[in-house]
């Protein structure tokens, strides 16, 4: 009888190699994008995952913990990438293209998580909020420094580097509308179009 009871209990379904926490994080990213962090509830999340709300607390402490994990997981991915790009023995324009392509692919392939980290981070609690803001500033400064190097070397037009970074990141953020579009070009075409517009415009 016991065996039957446990068989019928709702369990968080996972694929091989994916933890229950990862399943919950993926579902929460989707939920936070759809409803916004403030409006989303643990009950909503439980419905998405297909379990009772109480059983979510076996895997996570709070909704705030989920937002923290989503934001900092995404930040870590981008920081690891920019570290690798800065170390490349290549031109600033090539570094910029590599960075931009990575941003575009992340926004296409990990849309929910990247979207939430970009739009909902304001709901992080301190000290995480200040830490995250500092990380965002630091990342943009490093991005701008690559443009400034290209300007100094004469391979990039004389423009304001910080403004250029904001324009590029806002363009990537706009991929949200590509996701919503019913008639859209492929992700590869989108990436190539954006690189042509944004990188070619910088070249001297």
Secondary structure, 3 states (H helix, E strand, C coil): CHHHHHHHCCCCCCCCCCCHHHHHHHHHHHHHHHHCCCCCCHHHHHHHHCCCHHHHCCCCCCHHHHHHHHHHHHHHHHHHHHHHHHCCCCCHHHHHHHHHHHHHHHHHHCHHHHHHHHHCHHHCCCCHHHHHHHHHHHHHHHHHHHHHHHHHHCCECCCCHHHHHHHHHHHHHCHHHHHHCCCCCCHHHHHHHHHHHHHHCCEC
